[in-house]
Amino acid sequence: MSTRTVDEAGGGTARDADDVQAALLRQLTERAAHDPVAGLLLARLQAQGDHLEPDPVDVLERRFEAALRANQQLREALVAANEMTAWVARLLGACPQCWGLVDACPRCRGRGGPGHRRPAVDELVDWLAPALRRVGLALVPQPGSHRTLRPLDSPDTTTPTKQEMP
C-alpha cells in the first residue's frame, strides 16, 4: 500500500485530497449497507480518521492568526499606555517622551521632569483630590499666590476622613 500524498502522486492540494476522501467515504457509506467488505473498509477508514494528526499547515495558520490577534491587543494596550503617560506628563508639566529621565531625549535633553513646563493645575488637582482626601491631606496655595484652589477638606460622603480611618 502506497503512503504517497496527492501532491507526491502528481499534483493537487490537501483540499483536493480531502475532497477525494470525502467522496470515497460517501461511496463506502452507501455500499456498506449491502457490501460487508465496504463496511469493513469504512470502519477502518473512520478509525484511522480518529487518530490522524491535524494538518501542520492548519495548526501553523491557527497559531499565526492567534499571534496576530495577540499582537493587535498588545498594540492597542501600548497605544492606551502611551496616551495615559502623555496625559499625566501634561498634567505635571513634564516631557511626554521621557519625563526628564533621559539625557539624550530629543525633546528635552533630560530637563523635562515634572514642572519643566506649566502643569495643568486645575486638572491635576481634580485628579489628585480624591486620593489626597482619602489620606487626610489638602492642597493649600502658597502665600502671595493669586491662584484659588477649591478646598480639598470639603465634606465628601464617599471618602472617609482622617478621623474615620482606622
HELIX and SHEET records of a PDB file:
HELIX    1   1 ALA A   14  ALA A   32  1                                  19    
HELIX    2   2 PRO A   36  HIS A   51  1                                  16    
HELIX    3   3 PRO A   56  LEU A   92  1                                  37    
HELIX    4   4 VAL A  121  ARG A  134  1                                  14    
END                                                                             
